[in-house]
Amino acid sequence: MKKKLAVNGKVVKKNGQCVRIRPKYTKKFTHELPAGKKIIRMGGAQIIDRFWSHLRGFMKFRQVKVGSAQTSVRTRSAQWDYWRRDQDLWVETGKRLKRLAKR
């Protein structure tokens, strides 16, 4: 699932004058899942670089083999922690458990 993002800025004419359009580094992408549900995610170099930095710090003292189930679980845990980095994780865990209990 690859989406492209134009990074370089351009020069265009507006009202007879040349105007430089600032480059865009991030963008919201809409993905449609096989079940028909749509999800919206941020994409772009800065978002990915910031997450990789977070993941390296998260996995720093944990030694696991590449491709193991443990690596996948810890990567998912790092993702969840990154997505909710500005919120109280205990409250977010409670909300998640409530949603799962309703099913």
N, C-alpha and C positions, 0 to 999 in steps of 0.2 A: 504494500500500500504506500506508494511514493507520491508525494505531492510536491510541486515545484513552487519556489518563491523567488520572485525577481528581487535581487539584492541591489543591483547597481542603479544609481540615480540617472535621470535623463534630462536633457534640455529640450523644451518644447516652446512653441510660440503661443503666447496669449496676448490678445489685443495688439498684435504687431510687435511685441517685445519678446526677447528670448528669456525664458524663466527656467531655472533649474528646479526639478522635482526631487525632493529628498528621498534617499533610498529607504526601503522598508525591510526591516530585518525579521520581523515576526508577523504572523497572520493567523487568523482563526480558520481552521479547516473543518468541514463537515464530512464525516464518514458515515456510510450506510452499512449497517451490519447485515449479515445474511437473514436474520429474523425480521428485518424491515425497520428496526429501531435506528434512529439517527443520533450520533454523538458528535459533539463539537470539542475540538482540542486545539491548543496553540501549537504552532510549528515555526521552525526557523532556527538559525544557527545559535543565537544567543540562548534560547530556551534549552536547547539540547546541551550546550556547553555548561550551562548552569546546573543542569541535572547531573551531568557526568561528574562535575566537581563534588556535588552532594553525595553521589553514589560512592565515589572514591573515599570520602571521609567516613561514610556509613560502613563500608566494608574493610576499613583500614586494619583492624585487629582481628578480623574473622578469616580464617584460612579454610577455603573450600575448593573442591575440584571444579574445573570449568565444565559446564554442561550438566552438572549434577542437579538433583531435585532441590537440594539445600541452597544452591546458588539462585535458582529461580524464586524460591520462597523469600530469600533475603533481598533480592532485587525488587520483588513486589512490595515487601515491607518498606524498603527505602523509597519507592514511588509513593506509597500511601503517606509516609512521613513527609515527603517533599510537597505533595499536593496540599497538605493541611498544616504547613509549617507555621502559619500565622494564627492558628486556632488552638484551643485547648484539646489535646489529644484524648484525654479521658472522656470529655463530653462527646467528641466525634466518634469514639469507640462505642459509647452508649447508644448513640443514634444509629450506628451501623447494626448493632445487635438487635435493636428494636425492629429495624427494617427486615432483618433476616428472620426474626421470630414471627412476623406477620405472614410470611410465606407459608 
